[in-house]
Every structure is written in C-alpha cells, then in structure tokens.
C-alpha cells in the first residue's frame, strides 16, 4: 500500500528524491513504474502549487514502495 493512500496528496518532489536515493535513472524507473519517461519527468517537475496526474502518482508511489522494500543494486548507501 502506497502512502499517502490518496495519489492526489503525493509530493512529486519527494518522490523524485526517493527515486534518486534508489540510484535509478528516469528511463529505468519509468519502465519499472509502468509510465513513460516523459510522464515521469512531468510528474517529478510538478511544482507544489500545481496539480499532478494522480494516475501517474499512484504508479510511481507503488513502484517506490516495491523498490524500497527490495532495493536495486544501483542503490548506494554511504555512511560517513
């Protein structure tokens, strides 16, 4: 279950940062989420005062949940 449950309440910039933390480029992540790279970019670049596509938000959120539960080898953790 993705959080927040309502896709309209997701934070595109937060999801962008979560994707970056996974170390995934937009093409690979978009493929994993089931959206086009253009749709992913448009979603991630949505400013807080604009509305985003809730369908894309739902797919992105679900992909983030899956990938964070089982991180890809591209994820790098650096402890200093």
Buried (B, 14 or more C-beta within 10 A) or exposed (E): EBEEEEBEEBBBEEBBEBBEBBBBEBEBBBBBBEBBBEBBBBBBEBEEEEEBBBEBBBBBBBBBEEBEEEBEEEEEEEEE
